[in-house]
């Protein structure tokens, strides 16, 4: 479960955005893995600003957000998040 952290596809992150640290994350199958972290700037209808993200090589979406302070998503809507 990610609380106040996002997931971003590694190839979208610039080297200068990397923090040099890692986070342990539990995946949906119960496996715990360590991922490098980055600080990325997001610009969506639901959240605009900097967010901490774990970098994953092959996530199910390019960006997945669970950010404290983001607006609640409206039913049926989708957002494109630029990194």
C-alpha positions as CSV (number, residue, x, y, z in Angstrom):
1,X,0.0,0.0,0.0
2,X,1.3,3.4,-0.9
3,X,0.4,6.3,1.4
4,X,1.3,9.7,0.2
5,X,3.6,8.3,-2.5
6,X,3.3,7.8,-6.2
7,X,4.6,5.2,-8.6
8,X,6.3,6.4,-11.8
9,X,7.8,4.5,-14.7
10,X,11.6,4.7,-14.3
11,X,12.3,5.8,-17.8
12,X,10.2,9.0,-17.3
13,X,12.5,10.2,-14.4
14,X,15.5,12.4,-15.1
15,X,18.7,11.6,-13.2
16,X,18.6,14.8,-11.2
17,X,15.1,13.9,-9.9
18,X,16.5,10.8,-8.2
19,X,16.8,11.1,-4.4
20,X,19.4,8.4,-3.8
21,X,17.2,6.6,-1.4
22,X,14.8,3.6,-1.6
23,X,11.4,2.6,-0.3
24,X,10.1,-0.8,0.6
25,X,6.7,-1.4,-1.0
26,X,4.3,-4.3,-0.8
27,X,2.9,-5.3,-4.2
28,X,-0.6,-6.6,-4.8
29,X,0.7,-10.2,-4.6
30,X,2.1,-9.7,-1.1
31,X,5.7,-9.5,-2.3
32,X,7.8,-6.8,-0.7
33,X,10.3,-5.1,-3.0
34,X,12.7,-2.2,-2.7
35,X,12.4,0.7,-5.2
36,X,14.5,3.8,-5.8
37,X,12.7,7.1,-5.1
38,X,12.5,10.4,-7.0
39,X,10.9,13.8,-6.5
40,X,8.8,14.5,-9.5
41,X,6.6,17.4,-10.5
42,X,3.0,16.5,-11.3
43,X,0.4,18.5,-13.2
44,X,-3.0,16.9,-13.2
45,X,-6.6,18.1,-12.5
46,X,-6.3,16.4,-9.1
47,X,-2.9,17.5,-7.9
48,X,-0.3,20.0,-9.0
49,X,3.1,20.2,-7.4
50,X,6.1,18.0,-6.3
51,X,5.5,14.5,-5.1
52,X,7.7,11.7,-3.9
53,X,7.5,8.7,-6.2
54,X,9.0,5.2,-6.3
55,X,10.5,4.3,-9.7
56,X,9.3,1.1,-11.2
57,X,10.5,-0.3,-14.5
58,X,7.2,-1.8,-15.7
59,X,4.3,-0.5,-13.7
60,X,0.7,-1.1,-15.0
61,X,0.4,2.6,-15.8
62,X,3.2,5.2,-16.4
63,X,2.2,7.2,-13.3
64,X,0.0,6.0,-10.4
65,X,-0.7,8.5,-7.7
66,X,-1.8,8.3,-4.1
67,X,-0.9,11.7,-2.9
68,X,-2.0,13.3,0.4
69,X,-3.8,16.6,-0.5
70,X,-4.9,15.5,-4.0
71,X,-8.5,16.2,-4.9
72,X,-10.9,13.2,-4.9
73,X,-11.3,11.7,-8.4
74,X,-14.7,12.1,-10.0
75,X,-16.4,8.8,-10.9
76,X,-15.5,7.8,-14.5
77,X,-12.9,10.5,-15.1
78,X,-9.3,9.9,-16.0
79,X,-6.3,12.2,-15.9
80,X,-3.0,12.4,-17.7
81,X,-0.2,13.1,-15.3
82,X,2.9,14.7,-16.8
83,X,6.2,14.1,-15.0
